[in-house]
Amino acid sequence: MRLFEYQGKDLLKSAGLTVPKGGLVASRDEALEAMRRLGGAMMLKAQLRQGGRGKAGLIQAVESPRDCDDVFRRLSEATLDGERVAAILAEERVQAAEELYAAVTVDDVAGTPLVVASRQGGTDVEDRGRSSAEAVATFNVNPLRGLRQHEALVVGKKLGLTGQQLTGFARAVLGIYKVFERNDAILVEVNPLLLTPQGDFVAADAKVEIDDDALPRHPHLLELRSQAVGANEAEERAAGKGFTFIDLPGDVAVLSGGAGFTMALMDLVEHYGFKPANFCDAMGGSGPDVVADLADTVIEKANADAGVKAVLFNFVISGTPLESVVNGLVKAFRNRPCSKPVVGSVRAFDAAVKNMSLEEGIRNLEGLGFKVYPEIKDALDYLAETVKDGRTR
Amino acid sequence: MSILIDENNKVVVQGITGGYAQRQTRLMLDYGTKVVAGVSPGKGGQMANGVPVFDTVQEAVAATGANTGVLYVPAVAAMEAAIESIEAGLKVLMIATERIPLQDSMKIKWLARDAGAWVVGPNSPGVISPGKCLLGSAVPSVVTPGPVGVISRSGTLLMEIVRYLSKGGCGQSTCIGIGGDTVIGRNPVDYLRLFDGDPETKAVVLLGEIGGLKEYEAAEFIRHMKKPVIAFIVGRFVPLGRRMGHVGAIVRGDRDTAESKRRALREAGAFVADTPWEIVELTRKVLD
């Protein structure tokens, strides 16, 4: 779950970091009032879950009441790649002698938290980091004992910081790590981390992403999720029902379980000259209701999207009972008939066929009008022959 | 020979009284795996699938000599259970549980490393050395004994590719679902090292995905391997920056892409397949 900047800053503040003074403004009057309080000039920052706000002009300095009015109105109506602005943050403008970068993320190879820091913060930090590796300092944290003060100092020294700047920077990095650890984050990024002319460090931005799998033990963070806006409706619904659905522009809808083979299936769809219209995945051991919900989402997509020419299904199951999958599909396709041809393959082994044989499962699916092939390759060959030539209904 | 598991593994199942775990235990017993104990706190003294149940792993080890663990404990309690198994001295622990918080997985990985234990997973479908031992539910009905080692991040992909390999006459030494999560007990490179040292394994099939950088670590090792590696990376047409079913498949930056990984593996000397059936063709070629 990605937090908004203002939510991330609350977490940073509670871990001892300095953040700019300010708060959310819900109306033009509130924005004007904030401007008076903050000394006549301030920043207005659109709150979105994705990056790239600065480049899109959604972070603006305002210096007059008229400015404030214009910018507030523009930001409240703005969208970025389809995501609507959720709120507007008004903040004091902080003088900076230097813009640094500091983050904690996960190193998937070492299996540790990773501190990443640079003297060159700002909007292009990734590009600059690549062009001059020495500008970026990294440190793998032992997850069993967390980041120690002396380790944060080493990171600062690698960046060439000395004296009070060094100790101030180490304090900021320790605070960022604390936010990462306390909240089960997978990313806490402060960019820029401003160094003021007075020698203080101020977190001017906050990108925080929480591990969804850890949300059950953070009820206060779970509440923040209800503030989510602008996400794809079908995708959100899927997340609430225990499966993943990602809407894509394509001509073959995919109905499948198991993330790995689904991705392979999408690659095959492309290999055959089509484009997958979605990604989907249900957890192992899913019951018929989850399968039915997943199937219903795919049928809805296939029926509503004129670009979708067919539904390609593939189920390979061993742990999940076959009847869970078959009954789920029967329920979904009876309830909402699919207007596009449904073609694919199903294989079941071991524990999956205790209560329903594969032959019986296939008969049930054929009863729904599915074209069931022994191998997915046969189904793809069929699609290539029929759908491509526009010979389907 | 095989790697990690063979006829000598004596298995304790953590969370054995759950419905899913019971089905999996049945499957392991049917395959001939020596499941000697189960653990379920508060249910010590009962039997499950004909296997004695203990309150703690330590008791199970003391009473039965178990040296290998399979873990089906729900995500919220999985780290406690894993620590218990590691501290009880189990040398191999397969964690099937999905959706374990990432910070817990990092702790499990490092505790196991310090204790010299080998953790497979989390989010692993299992491990199988055909004809010898099965942990979890990984593909017993599609394997055949033979010279190919198989490493996969995904369960369904493992099942399908192993089935194709068996049909194509390429039997397997050991097949491993290493786990689909961002952080796992052992990385692909660790399994490659074992396979390279296993006299029975003649070639290795590595099944990877978009997301994460573990395939680069593997590629560095493949450069120096004695045995050929056939690699297949899925997710070539998955859009950037979106969350897939596996947390580890979040694409961040160019190096996370399937295409970039395929290039690195090819440059390291691996044979890179474009389709599942090409994996079989390439494997047959290197075995001849």
Boltz contact constraints between the chains, C-beta under 6 A:
constraints:
  - contact:
      token1: [A, 108]
      token2: [B, 182]
      max_distance: 6.0
  - contact:
      token1: [A, 108]
      token2: [B, 212]
      max_distance: 6.0
  - contact:
      token1: [A, 109]
      token2: [B, 213]
      max_distance: 6.0
  - contact:
      token1: [A, 109]
      token2: [B, 214]
      max_distance: 6.0
  - contact:
      token1: [A, 109]
      token2: [B, 217]
      max_distance: 6.0
  - contact:
      token1: [A, 111]
      token2: [B, 106]
      max_distance: 6.0
  - contact:
      token1: [A, 111]
      token2: [B, 109]
      max_distance: 6.0
  - contact:
      token1: [A, 111]
      token2: [B, 183]
      max_distance: 6.0
  - contact:
      token1: [A, 143]
      token2: [B, 106]
      max_distance: 6.0
  - contact:
      token1: [A, 143]
      token2: [B, 107]
      max_distance: 6.0
  - contact:
      token1: [A, 143]
      token2: [B, 110]
      max_distance: 6.0
  - contact:
      token1: [A, 144]
      token2: [B, 110]
      max_distance: 6.0
  - contact:
      token1: [A, 184]
      token2: [B, 101]
      max_distance: 6.0
  - contact:
      token1: [A, 184]
      token2: [B, 103]
      max_distance: 6.0
  - contact:
      token1: [A, 186]
      token2: [B, 102]
      max_distance: 6.0
  - contact:
      token1: [A, 211]
      token2: [B, 101]
      max_distance: 6.0
  - contact:
      token1: [A, 211]
      token2: [B, 102]
      max_distance: 6.0
  - contact:
      token1: [A, 213]
      token2: [B, 99]
      max_distance: 6.0
  - contact:
      token1: [A, 213]
      token2: [B, 101]
      max_distance: 6.0
  - contact:
      token1: [A, 214]
      token2: [B, 101]
      max_distance: 6.0
  - contact:
      token1: [A, 244]
      token2: [B, 245]
      max_distance: 6.0
  - contact:
      token1: [A, 246]
      token2: [B, 242]
      max_distance: 6.0
  - contact:
      token1: [A, 258]
      token2: [B, 156]
      max_distance: 6.0
  - contact:
      token1: [A, 259]
      token2: [B, 244]
      max_distance: 6.0
  - contact:
      token1: [A, 259]
      token2: [B, 245]
      max_distance: 6.0
  - contact:
      token1: [A, 259]
      token2: [B, 246]
      max_distance: 6.0
  - contact:
      token1: [A, 260]
      token2: [B, 154]
      max_distance: 6.0
  - contact:
      token1: [A, 260]
      token2: [B, 156]
      max_distance: 6.0
  - contact:
      token1: [A, 260]
      token2: [B, 157]
      max_distance: 6.0
  - contact:
      token1: [A, 261]
      token2: [B, 156]
      max_distance: 6.0
  - contact:
      token1: [A, 261]
      token2: [B, 157]
      max_distance: 6.0
  - contact:
      token1: [A, 261]
      token2: [B, 160]
      max_distance: 6.0
  - contact:
      token1: [A, 263]
      token2: [B, 234]
      max_distance: 6.0
  - contact:
      token1: [A, 263]
      token2: [B, 235]
      max_distance: 6.0
  - contact:
      token1: [A, 264]
      token2: [B, 157]
      max_distance: 6.0
  - contact:
      token1: [A, 264]
      token2: [B, 234]
      max_distance: 6.0
  - contact:
      token1: [A, 266]
      token2: [B, 237]
      max_distance: 6.0
  - contact:
      token1: [A, 267]
      token2: [B, 234]
      max_distance: 6.0
  - contact:
      token1: [A, 267]
      token2: [B, 236]
      max_distance: 6.0
  - contact:
      token1: [A, 267]
      token2: [B, 237]
      max_distance: 6.0
  - contact:
      token1: [A, 270]
      token2: [B, 237]
      max_distance: 6.0
  - contact:
      token1: [A, 281]
      token2: [B, 245]
      max_distance: 6.0
  - contact:
      token1: [A, 283]
      token2: [B, 98]
      max_distance: 6.0
  - contact:
      token1: [A, 285]
      token2: [B, 20]
      max_distance: 6.0
  - contact:
      token1: [A, 316]
      token2: [B, 156]
      max_distance: 6.0
  - contact:
      token1: [A, 316]
      token2: [B, 159]
      max_distance: 6.0
  - contact:
      token1: [A, 316]
      token2: [B, 160]
      max_distance: 6.0
  - contact:
      token1: [A, 318]
      token2: [B, 137]
      max_distance: 6.0
  - contact:
      token1: [A, 319]
      token2: [B, 137]
      max_distance: 6.0
  - contact:
      token1: [A, 349]
      token2: [B, 141]
      max_distance: 6.0
  - contact:
      token1: [A, 350]
      token2: [B, 27]
      max_distance: 6.0
  - contact:
      token1: [A, 350]
      token2: [B, 141]
      max_distance: 6.0
  - contact:
      token1: [A, 351]
      token2: [B, 23]
      max_distance: 6.0
  - contact:
      token1: [A, 351]
      token2: [B, 27]
      max_distance: 6.0
